[in-house]
């Protein structure tokens, strides 16, 4: 099984000292992948910046211009959380373009699957606004590319970042060709993602939110995949699965209150690889979103790559959560009933 990856040192140039979304996140991942001799078993897909035409397929010209202008001025903030440095615009173009290139390689059969190790992340960025550490919506741009330029009719986006992917939801809320599925802590930043948010117009039923209270861990996430995501995916029958991979639902992450373990994350990756094998010729592409405990992030990515390579190995230096896990059967049944599962 050939697994592609995207990385470029220019992703490290988008950074701000003291901010949780900084260069050390990618550096920690690269260190573990190097120590474990994983990179040499992957196929490198060198990133190219996304064109402005492609960027405008998802984002407004005004938003693109604003990010570019803040960078050209030497940096600043789009909001209280979301910084831009002089290098951020170029890094963001490269991140989005890198994911598109990886998707193209998968669709062309050059690699079977892949992981875009890119920064800045993207899933909070809406058509007209960057927010939540995100400048441009990488996964939405990739789905749009697969649909409009590669002719795919059905794309599934799975978002397991602990924060709701409000930007991705917003972009595809009226679109029946992209099924958006999100598991996230709720109520929590950015405040969206309740069960009743299911899409609009032709897109009604193609947004599926599983909002969770704090304290849900491995068993809860596994049950959601088994009882909700698998039946949804089989009904939708995607031609490509894109994954917004955030590792901030780990029990020791400093920004959230969920209880996933590193093996719990490995199970999610294994299930997504199996789902892609079953439904869409193995075509699944992960892209990096959040995750702020550096070790949990690095080992989460490591084990995801093991799954993409078809390996069962799971490395976990952090161990299981020391806290009891919250039971969510009632929430699962509510989502199933709403979506006819």
Secondary structure, DSSP 4 states (H G I P E B T S, - for coil): --EEEE--GGGGGS--TT-SSSHHHHHHHHHHHHHTT-GGGSEE----PPPHHHHTTTS-HHHHHHHHHHHHTTEEESSSS-EEETTHHHHHHHHHHHHHHHHHHHHTTSSSEEEE--SS--TT--SS--BTTBSS-HHHHHHHHHHHTT--S-EEEEE-SSS--HHHHHHTTT-TTEEEEEEEESS-TTS---TT----GGGTTSEEEEEE-TT-BHHHHHHHIIIIIHHHHHHH--SEEEEEE--TTBTT-TT---BB-HHHHHHHHHHHHHHHHHHSTT-EEEEE----SHHHHHHHHHHHHHHHTT------SS-S-SSPPPP-HHHHHHHHHHTT-
